[in-house]
Amino acid sequence: MQELAGRLSALSPEAGESLKVIAYFDALVADGAGLEAVVRAAAVLGGAPAAAILPGRRIRVDADGVRSRDAADTAGAPDWPELRAGGAAVRLERSGEPQPHDELILERFLLAVSALDARSHPEATALEILLDGARSEAERATAAARLRLSSGAPVAVWALRAEDAEPGTGRGAVLVDRLGPLRARLADPAAPAPGEPAGTAVAPHPGALPDAWRDARIALRLADRRRPVVRAEDLGVLIELARSEASRIRAHPDVAALSPLDARTLELLDALVRAPSVRAAAEELGVHHSSLQQRHASLVRQLGYDPRAADGRLRFEAARMMGRLSD
């Protein structure tokens, strides 16, 4: 991370500084720092007093890193930069023009506070153990018992971005994934999504939750505006492809052909594949039928196959999925 930050700084000082902010908060979480250390980091990085507000708890540190007993108004001033999610709130107590990295500091500050707060709850620790396939069966059985899970009953696990999970929606823990901090939640298989975007998978019994958690994270990575909630079981046999190491498939010509396309072109292709006809896709996209027909013909030449043909749909959907998973 430090090497990457150095390279980015040479290309773009602002990008390099942004990466250093991310690395700093991630290191605090990984090293098991306390909440006060995280609030102090936000205050020093932001150059202003910082505060973290959790249910029944509030920590405030002034701009020079000293914990303050000053009981400022919990609501905060209207122009103070602030971010809230999942029952927690963080803020920088500074008025006036926002500084360049305020948004990033608050985002990483909130994620770090959420992760550390989750660790302080016994149920969250038990869930973290239960979802870890590297733990022994005995450890996971003890964790399942602590969570009062029936040994033979199916249970769903939800994967959500940490900042999107709604408070009070079941047992949960914040875990670190390649996507960043994610919130894991256990629920009844028939329960609605506790937030969006979200991915879920059902384990036939608590012992299978590590595999279900892997599939739930895959499903989350496939969630988008059109399909904000993805259930692993709805992917059918495609889940087996998604479980493959994406780096081995990234160089395939079908995946590589989609890589340079912009978001609008990908949206157009999605509509062409999904709609029963080119005319229906044009209506969905709000473009003229003849224009889309010409664009379709151009894309067929560019991709090397017709994404509306039966085999072409399969190729496009598989390439689209693997491209997103390897992004």
Backbone hydrogen bonds in HBPLUS format (Angstrom, degrees):
<---DONOR---> <-ACCEPTOR-->    atom                        ^
c    i                          cat <-CA-CA->   ^        H-A-AA   ^      H-
h    n   atom  resd res      DA  || num        DHA   H-A  angle D-A-AA Bond
n    s   type  num  typ     dist DA aas  dist angle  dist       angle   num
A0005-ALA N   A0001-MET O   2.87 MM   4  6.08 156.2  1.92 147.6 154.4     1
A0006-GLY N   A0002-GLN O   2.98 MM   4  6.21 150.6  2.06 143.1 150.7     2
A0007-ARG N   A0003-GLU O   3.02 MM   4  6.35 156.4  2.07 148.5 154.4     3
A0008-LEU N   A0004-LEU O   2.87 MM   4  6.11 163.7  1.90 154.3 158.9     4
A0009-SER N   A0005-ALA O   2.90 MM   4  6.02 152.7  1.98 143.4 151.1     5
A0010-ALA N   A0006-GLY O   3.23 MM   4  6.49 145.2  2.36 140.2 148.0     6
A0011-LEU N   A0007-ARG O   3.29 MM   4  6.66 142.1  2.44 139.9 149.8     7
A0011-LEU N   A0008-LEU O   2.97 MM   3  5.06 123.3  2.30  96.9 111.9     8
A0012-SER N   A0008-LEU O   2.54 MM   4  5.64 174.2  1.54 169.2 171.4     9
A0016-GLY N   A0012-SER O   3.02 MM   4  6.28 162.4  2.05 161.3 166.9    10
A0017-GLU N   A0013-PRO O   3.00 MM   4  6.22 155.9  2.06 147.8 153.7    11
A0018-SER N   A0014-GLU O   3.01 MM   4  6.25 150.8  2.10 144.3 152.5    12
A0019-LEU N   A0015-ALA O   3.06 MM   4  6.33 157.5  2.11 149.8 154.7    13
A0020-LYS N   A0016-GLY O   3.12 MM   4  6.39 147.9  2.22 142.1 150.9    14
A0021-VAL N   A0017-GLU O   3.11 MM   4  6.43 147.3  2.22 145.0 152.8    15
A0022-ILE N   A0018-SER O   3.16 MM   4  6.53 160.8  2.19 150.8 154.9    16
A0023-ALA N   A0019-LEU O   2.89 MM   4  6.11 168.3  1.91 153.0 156.3    17
A0024-TYR N   A0020-LYS O   2.91 MM   4  5.98 150.7  1.99 142.4 150.2    18
A0025-PHE N   A0021-VAL O   3.23 MM   4  6.53 167.4  2.25 155.9 156.3    19
A0026-ASP N   A0022-ILE O   2.99 MM   4  6.15 164.6  2.02 154.9 160.0    20
A0027-ALA N   A0023-ALA O   2.91 MM   4  5.97 153.0  1.99 144.6 151.3    21
A0028-LEU N   A0024-TYR O   3.16 MM   4  6.44 152.3  2.24 142.9 150.0    22
A0029-VAL N   A0025-PHE O   3.10 MM   4  6.42 160.3  2.14 153.1 157.1    23
A0030-ALA N   A0026-ASP O   2.92 MM   4  6.10 167.9  1.93 152.4 156.1    24
A0031-ASP N   A0027-ALA O   2.89 MM   4  5.96 149.1  1.99 146.1 153.8    25
A0033-ALA N   A0028-LEU O   2.96 MM   5  5.25 168.4  1.97 163.6 159.8    26
A0032-GLY N   A0029-VAL O   3.08 MM   3  5.24 160.0  2.12 106.7 112.5    27
A0038-VAL N   A0034-GLY O   3.27 MM   4  6.65 150.8  2.36 146.9 154.8    28
A0039-VAL N   A0035-LEU O   2.95 MM   4  6.27 160.8  1.99 156.0 160.9    29
A0040-ARG N   A0036-GLU O   2.87 MM   4  6.05 153.9  1.94 145.9 153.8    30
A0041-ALA N   A0037-ALA O   2.96 MM   4  6.17 150.7  2.05 140.0 147.6    31
A0042-ALA N   A0038-VAL O   3.07 MM   4  6.40 156.8  2.12 147.7 153.1    32
A0043-ALA N   A0039-VAL O   2.99 MM   4  6.28 155.5  2.05 148.3 155.0    33
A0044-VAL N   A0040-ARG O   2.96 MM   4  6.18 164.5  1.98 155.6 158.9    34
A0045-LEU N   A0041-ALA O   2.89 MM   4  5.96 168.7  1.90 153.8 157.7    35
A0046-GLY N   A0042-ALA O   2.85 MM   4  5.73 152.1  1.92 139.8 148.3    36
A0047-GLY N   A0043-ALA O   2.85 MM   4  5.69 122.8  2.18 134.0 147.0    37
A0048-ALA N   A0043-ALA O   3.23 MM   5  5.26 142.6  2.38 137.9 146.0    38
A0093-GLU N   A0049-PRO O   2.68 MM  44  5.19 167.5  1.69 155.7 159.6    39
A0050-ALA N   A0061-VAL O   2.86 MM  11  5.49 156.1  1.92 161.4 167.3    40
A0061-VAL N   A0050-ALA O   2.90 MM  11  5.49 162.6  1.93 160.8 166.7    41
A0051-ALA N   A0091-ARG O   3.04 MM  40  5.49 155.5  2.10 149.4 153.3    42
A0091-ARG N   A0051-ALA O   3.03 MM  40  5.49 146.9  2.14 153.7 158.2    43
A0052-ALA N   A0059-ILE O   2.88 MM   7  5.36 155.2  1.94 153.1 161.4    44
A0059-ILE N   A0052-ALA O   2.99 MM   7  5.36 162.4  2.02 153.6 159.1    45
A0053-ILE N   A0089-ALA O   2.76 MM  36  5.09 172.3  1.77 155.9 158.2    46
A0089-ALA N   A0053-ILE O   2.95 MM  36  5.09 146.7  2.06 144.7 152.9    47
A0054-LEU N   A0057-ARG O   2.80 MM   3  5.02 165.1  1.82 155.1 158.6    48
A0057-ARG N   A0054-LEU O   2.89 MM   3  5.02 169.6  1.91 132.2 130.1    49
A0068-SER N   A0060-ARG O   2.87 MM   8  5.59 168.1  1.88 140.6 144.7    50
A0062-ASP N   A0066-VAL O   2.89 MM   4  5.51 166.4  1.91 152.3 148.3    51
A0065-GLY N   A0062-ASP O   2.94 MM   3  5.52 158.8  1.99 126.4 127.3    52
A0076-GLY N   A0073-ASP O   2.97 MM   3  5.39 138.4  2.15 108.6 120.1    53
A0080-TRP N   A0077-ALA O   3.17 MM   3  5.45 169.4  2.18 114.9 118.0    54
A0092-LEU N   A0081-PRO O   2.96 MM  11  5.49 156.7  2.01 154.8 161.4    55
A0083-LEU N   A0090-VAL O   2.93 MM   7  5.51 157.8  1.98 159.6 163.3    56
A0090-VAL N   A0083-LEU O   2.91 MM   7  5.51 159.0  1.95 159.6 166.7    57
A0085-ALA N   A0088-ALA O   2.99 MM   3  5.56 160.2  2.03 154.5 159.7    58
A0088-ALA N   A0085-ALA O   3.01 MM   3  5.56 167.3  2.03 125.4 128.4    59
A0094-ARG N   A0092-LEU O   2.93 MM   2  5.70 131.5  2.17 107.1  92.7    60
A0102-ASP N   A0099-GLN O   3.19 MM   3  5.46 173.2  2.20 120.0 121.3    61
A0105-ILE N   A0101-HIS O   2.88 MM   4  6.01 166.2  1.90 160.0 164.2    62
A0106-LEU N   A0102-ASP O   2.93 MM   4  6.11 167.3  1.94 155.5 158.7    63
A0107-GLU N   A0103-GLU O   2.95 MM   4  6.12 157.6  2.00 146.8 153.3    64
A0108-ARG N   A0104-LEU O   3.00 MM   4  6.22 174.1  2.01 158.5 158.6    65
A0109-PHE N   A0105-ILE O   2.79 MM   4  5.77 150.5  1.87 146.5 156.5    66
A0110-LEU N   A0106-LEU O   2.86 MM   4  5.95 163.2  1.88 149.1 152.4    67
A0111-LEU N   A0107-GLU O   3.08 MM   4  6.33 162.5  2.11 147.4 152.2    68
A0112-ALA N   A0108-ARG O   2.94 MM   4  6.02 158.4  1.98 144.7 150.7    69
A0113-VAL N   A0109-PHE O   2.94 MM   4  6.15 161.2  1.98 150.7 156.1    70
A0114-SER N   A0110-LEU O   2.91 MM   4  6.08 163.0  1.94 151.9 156.4    71
A0115-ALA N   A0111-LEU O   2.97 MM   4  6.14 158.9  2.02 146.2 151.9    72
A0116-LEU N   A0112-ALA O   2.97 MM   4  6.15 167.4  1.98 153.6 156.7    73
A0117-ASP N   A0113-VAL O   2.86 MM   4  5.94 155.2  1.93 148.2 155.8    74
A0118-ALA N   A0114-SER O   2.98 MM   4  6.09 156.1  2.04 144.2 150.5    75
A0119-ARG N   A0115-ALA O   3.19 MM   4  6.44 147.5  2.30 141.5 149.7    76
A0120-SER N   A0117-ASP O   3.09 MM   3  5.34 141.7  2.24 101.9 112.8    77
A0121-HIS N   A0118-ALA O   3.19 MM   3  5.66 167.4  2.20 114.3 118.1    78
A0124-ALA N   A0121-HIS O   3.00 MM   3  5.35 121.8  2.36 107.7 122.0    79
A0125-THR N   A0121-HIS O   3.17 MM   4  6.54 155.9  2.23 154.8 162.0    80
A0126-ALA N   A0122-PRO O   2.94 MM   4  6.22 157.7  1.99 150.4 156.7    81
A0127-LEU N   A0123-GLU O   2.92 MM   4  6.16 154.2  1.99 146.9 153.7    82
A0128-GLU N   A0124-ALA O   2.97 MM   4  6.20 155.1  2.03 146.8 153.4    83
A0129-ILE N   A0125-THR O   3.11 MM   4  6.40 154.7  2.17 147.6 153.6    84
A0130-LEU N   A0126-ALA O   2.93 MM   4  6.14 158.2  1.98 147.3 153.9    85
A0131-LEU N   A0127-LEU O   3.00 MM   4  6.18 146.0  2.12 150.9 157.7    86
A0132-ASP N   A0129-ILE O   3.15 MM   3  5.24 155.3  2.22 104.6 112.2    87
A0135-ARG N   A0132-ASP O   3.11 MM   3  5.72 163.4  2.14 116.6 121.7    88
A0140-ARG N   A0136-SER O   3.05 MM   4  6.37 164.1  2.07 155.0 159.0    89
A0141-ALA N   A0137-GLU O   2.82 MM   4  5.94 148.2  1.92 144.5 153.9    90
A0142-THR N   A0138-ALA O   2.98 MM   4  6.19 154.4  2.05 146.5 152.7    91
A0143-ALA N   A0139-GLU O   2.99 MM   4  6.27 154.0  2.06 144.8 152.2    92
A0144-ALA N   A0140-ARG O   2.88 MM   4  6.08 154.0  1.95 144.5 151.3    93
A0145-ALA N   A0141-ALA O   3.01 MM   4  6.24 152.4  2.09 142.6 149.8    94
A0146-ARG N   A0142-THR O   2.95 MM   4  6.23 149.0  2.05 143.4 152.3    95
A0147-LEU N   A0143-ALA O   3.02 MM   4  6.32 140.8  2.18 142.0 152.3    96
A0149-LEU N   A0144-ALA O   3.00 MM   5  5.41 170.4  2.01 151.3 153.6    97
A0148-ARG N   A0145-ALA O   3.01 MM   3  4.80 155.8  2.07  98.8 105.8    98
A0153-ALA N   A0150-SER O   3.34 MM   3  5.39 168.7  2.36 108.7 112.1    99
A0155-VAL N   A0203-ALA O   2.93 MM  48  5.39 153.9  2.00 150.8 159.4   100
A0203-ALA N   A0155-VAL O   2.83 MM  48  5.39 170.9  1.84 157.7 155.0   101
A0156-ALA N   A0187-ALA O   2.97 MM  31  5.26 157.8  2.02 169.6 165.3   102
A0187-ALA N   A0156-ALA O   2.94 MM  31  5.26 150.6  2.02 147.4 149.9   103
A0157-VAL N   A0201-ALA O   2.99 MM  44  5.79 164.8  2.02 169.0 171.8   104
A0201-ALA N   A0157-VAL O   3.20 MM  44  5.79 151.2  2.29 151.3 159.7   105
A0158-TRP N   A0185-ARG O   2.71 MM  27  5.01 161.0  1.74 150.1 157.0   106
A0185-ARG N   A0158-TRP O   3.01 MM  27  5.01 150.6  2.10 136.2 142.7   107
A0159-ALA N   A0199-GLY O   2.74 MM  40  5.18 164.7  1.76 161.3 164.0   108
A0199-GLY N   A0159-ALA O   3.02 MM  40  5.18 156.2  2.08 147.1 154.0   109
A0160-LEU N   A0183-ARG O   3.00 MM  23  5.15 149.8  2.09 143.2 152.2   110
A0183-ARG N   A0160-LEU O   2.70 MM  23  5.15 166.7  1.72 153.2 157.7   111
A0164-ASP N   A0161-ARG O   2.88 MM   3  5.42 154.7  1.94 120.1 128.3   112
A0162-ALA N   A0181-PRO O   3.37 MM  19  5.77 163.3  2.40 136.4 131.7   113
A0166-GLU N   A0194-PRO O   3.23 MM  28  5.97 161.0  2.27 158.0 163.1   114
A0186-LEU N   A0171-ARG O   3.05 MM  15  5.69 150.7  2.13 150.4 159.5   115
A0173-ALA N   A0184-ALA O   2.92 MM  11  5.33 141.8  2.07 141.6 152.6   116
A0184-ALA N   A0173-ALA O   2.76 MM  11  5.33 166.0  1.78 166.7 166.8   117
A0175-LEU N   A0182-LEU O   2.70 MM   7  5.29 158.4  1.75 161.4 166.6   118
A0182-LEU N   A0175-LEU O   2.65 MM   7  5.29 171.1  1.66 169.6 171.6   119
A0177-ASP N   A0180-GLY O   2.94 MM   3  5.02 157.6  1.99 122.5 129.9   120
A0180-GLY N   A0177-ASP O   2.74 MM   3  5.02 158.1  1.79 112.3 119.9   121
A0191-ALA N   A0188-ASP O   2.90 MM   3  5.27 166.3  1.91 121.2 125.8   122
A0198-ALA N   A0228-PRO O   2.92 MM  30  6.43 153.0  2.00 160.3 165.3   123
A0230-VAL N   A0198-ALA O   3.01 MM  32  6.44 162.2  2.04 153.2 156.7   124
A0200-THR N   A0230-VAL O   3.07 MM  30  6.58 145.7  2.19 154.1 161.1   125
A0232-ALA N   A0200-THR O   2.82 MM  32  6.06 174.7  1.82 171.7 173.1   126
A0208-ALA N   A0205-HIS O   2.97 MM   3  5.72 159.5  2.01 126.0 131.8   127
A0209-LEU N   A0206-PRO O   3.13 MM   3  5.39 164.9  2.15 116.4 117.5   128
A0212-ALA N   A0208-ALA O   3.20 MM   4  6.47 158.3  2.25 148.6 155.2   129
A0213-TRP N   A0209-LEU O   2.77 MM   4  5.88 153.8  1.83 154.9 160.9   130
A0214-ARG N   A0210-PRO O   3.14 MM   4  6.40 151.9  2.22 141.4 148.1   131
A0215-ASP N   A0211-ASP O   3.08 MM   4  6.40 159.9  2.12 147.6 152.5   132
A0216-ALA N   A0212-ALA O   2.80 MM   4  6.02 148.5  1.90 146.7 156.3   133
A0217-ARG N   A0213-TRP O   3.04 MM   4  6.24 152.0  2.12 145.3 151.3   134
A0218-ILE N   A0214-ARG O   3.10 MM   4  6.43 151.2  2.19 144.0 152.1   135
A0219-ALA N   A0215-ASP O   2.91 MM   4  6.17 160.5  1.95 147.4 152.5   136
A0220-LEU N   A0216-ALA O   2.95 MM   4  6.22 150.0  2.04 142.6 150.6   137
A0221-ARG N   A0217-ARG O   3.11 MM   4  6.35 152.5  2.19 143.8 150.1   138
A0222-LEU N   A0219-ALA O   3.09 MM   3  5.16 140.0  2.26  98.2 109.8   139
A0223-ALA N   A0220-LEU O   3.09 MM   3  5.15 155.2  2.15 102.7 110.4   140
A0224-ASP N   A0227-ARG O   3.09 MM   3  5.16 157.5  2.14 109.9 115.6   141
A0234-ASP N   A0231-ARG O   2.91 MM   3  5.43 141.4  2.06 113.1 124.2   142
A0235-LEU N   A0232-ALA O   3.05 MM   3  5.45 155.9  2.11 110.2 117.7   143
A0236-GLY N   A0233-GLU O   3.35 MM   3  5.70 160.0  2.39 105.6 111.2   144
A0238-LEU N   A0235-LEU O   3.05 MM   3  5.34 139.9  2.21 140.9 134.8   145
A0239-ILE N   A0236-GLY O   3.24 MM   3  6.07 163.9  2.27 119.2 122.8   146
A0240-GLU N   A0237-VAL O   3.05 MM   3  5.64 143.3  2.18 113.8 122.4   147
A0241-LEU N   A0238-LEU O   3.07 MM   3  5.11 117.7  2.48  96.1 110.9   148
A0242-ALA N   A0238-LEU O   2.89 MM   4  6.21 158.2  1.94 151.8 158.6   149
A0243-ARG N   A0239-ILE O   2.95 MM   4  6.12 135.8  2.15 139.3 149.8   150
A0244-SER N   A0241-LEU O   3.04 MM   3  5.38 152.5  2.12 107.5 116.0   151
A0248-ARG N   A0245-GLU O   3.00 MM   3  5.80 151.6  2.09 122.3 129.4   152
A0249-ILE N   A0246-ALA O   2.96 MM   3  5.30 144.1  2.09 108.8 119.3   153
A0250-ARG N   A0246-ALA O   2.98 MM   4  6.05 131.5  2.22 152.1 166.5   154
A0252-HIS N   A0249-ILE O   2.99 MM   3  5.46 163.8  2.02 118.1 123.4   155
A0255-VAL N   A0252-HIS O   2.99 MM   3  5.42 122.0  2.34 111.2 125.3   156
A0256-ALA N   A0252-HIS O   2.85 MM   4  6.05 169.9  1.86 162.4 165.9   157
A0257-ALA N   A0253-PRO O   2.87 MM   4  5.86 144.0  2.00 142.3 150.3   158
A0258-LEU N   A0255-VAL O   3.13 MM   3  5.55 142.2  2.28 107.9 117.5   159
A0259-SER N   A0256-ALA O   3.25 MM   3  5.19 135.9  2.46  95.1 106.9   160
A0261-LEU N   A0258-LEU O   3.16 MM   3  5.53 153.4  2.23 113.3 121.4   161
A0266-LEU N   A0262-ASP O   3.06 MM   4  6.37 159.1  2.11 154.8 161.1   162
A0267-GLU N   A0263-ALA O   2.90 MM   4  6.10 152.0  1.98 145.5 153.6   163
A0268-LEU N   A0264-ARG O   2.95 MM   4  6.18 149.9  2.04 142.7 151.0   164
A0269-LEU N   A0265-THR O   2.92 MM   4  6.22 157.5  1.97 148.6 154.2   165
A0270-ASP N   A0266-LEU O   2.85 MM   4  6.08 159.3  1.90 148.7 154.7   166
A0271-ALA N   A0267-GLU O   3.04 MM   4  6.27 155.7  2.10 144.6 150.5   167
A0272-LEU N   A0268-LEU O   2.94 MM   4  6.24 157.2  1.99 149.2 155.8   168
A0273-VAL N   A0269-LEU O   2.96 MM   4  6.16 157.8  2.01 153.7 158.7   169
A0274-ARG N   A0270-ASP O   2.95 MM   4  6.02 149.7  2.04 143.3 152.2   170
A0275-ALA N   A0271-ALA O   2.85 MM   4  5.71 165.0  1.87 154.2 156.9   171
A0281-ALA N   A0277-SER O   2.99 MM   4  6.30 154.9  2.06 146.7 153.8   172
A0282-ALA N   A0278-VAL O   2.89 MM   4  6.14 151.4  1.97 146.4 154.3   173
A0283-GLU N   A0279-ARG O   3.02 MM   4  6.36 154.4  2.08 148.3 154.5   174
A0284-GLU N   A0280-ALA O   3.00 MM   4  6.26 156.4  2.06 146.0 152.5   175
A0285-LEU N   A0281-ALA O   2.95 MM   4  6.17 153.9  2.02 148.4 155.2   176
A0286-GLY N   A0282-ALA O   2.79 MM   4  5.81 124.9  2.10 139.8 154.7   177
A0287-VAL N   A0282-ALA O   3.01 MM   5  5.12 159.5  2.05 142.8 146.6   178
A0292-LEU N   A0288-HIS O   3.06 MM   4  6.38 160.5  2.10 156.6 161.8   179
A0293-GLN N   A0289-HIS O   2.95 MM   4  6.16 150.5  2.04 147.1 156.1   180
A0294-GLN N   A0290-SER O   3.05 MM   4  6.29 154.1  2.12 144.8 150.2   181
A0295-ARG N   A0291-SER O   2.97 MM   4  6.25 155.3  2.03 144.3 151.9   182
A0296-HIS N   A0292-LEU O   2.74 MM   4  5.92 151.5  1.82 147.7 155.7   183
A0297-ALA N   A0293-GLN O   3.08 MM   4  6.34 157.8  2.13 144.2 149.0   184
A0298-SER N   A0294-GLN O   3.04 MM   4  6.33 154.0  2.11 145.9 152.9   185
A0299-LEU N   A0295-ARG O   2.93 MM   4  6.18 154.6  2.00 148.9 155.6   186
A0300-VAL N   A0296-HIS O   2.95 MM   4  6.22 148.5  2.05 149.2 157.9   187
A0301-ARG N   A0297-ALA O   3.29 MM   4  6.59 156.8  2.34 143.6 148.1   188
A0302-GLN N   A0298-SER O   3.00 MM   4  6.29 151.8  2.08 142.6 151.3   189
A0303-LEU N   A0299-LEU O   2.80 MM   4  5.90 164.0  1.83 154.5 157.3   190
A0304-GLY N   A0300-VAL O   2.90 MM   4  5.74 147.6  2.00 140.7 150.1   191
A0309-ALA N   A0306-ASP O   3.08 MM   3  5.53 155.4  2.15 113.9 121.0   192
A0313-ARG N   A0309-ALA O   2.78 MM   4  5.95 151.5  1.86 158.7 162.6   193
A0315-ARG N   A0311-ASP O   3.03 MM   4  6.35 161.0  2.07 149.1 154.3   194
A0316-PHE N   A0312-GLY O   2.84 MM   4  6.02 165.2  1.86 154.1 158.1   195
A0317-GLU N   A0313-ARG O   2.87 MM   4  6.00 173.9  1.87 156.3 158.3   196
A0318-ALA N   A0314-LEU O   3.00 MM   4  6.08 163.8  2.03 148.4 153.2   197
A0319-ALA N   A0315-ARG O   2.92 MM   4  6.03 162.6  1.95 147.7 153.3   198
A0320-ARG N   A0316-PHE O   2.72 MM   4  5.83 160.0  1.76 155.6 161.9   199
A0321-MET N   A0317-GLU O   2.95 MM   4  6.07 160.2  1.99 144.3 149.5   200
A0322-MET N   A0318-ALA O   2.97 MM   4  6.16 168.9  1.99 152.2 155.2   201
A0323-GLY N   A0319-ALA O   2.86 MM   4  5.91 151.3  1.95 144.4 152.7   202
A0324-ARG N   A0320-ARG O   3.11 MM   4  6.30 153.3  2.19 143.8 150.0   203
A0325-LEU N   A0321-MET O   2.99 MM   4  6.26 155.4  2.05 149.4 156.6   204
A0326-SER N   A0322-MET O   3.02 MM   4  6.10 141.0  2.18 141.2 150.1   205
A0327-ASP N   A0324-ARG O   3.32 MM   3  5.11 157.9  2.37  96.7 103.1   206
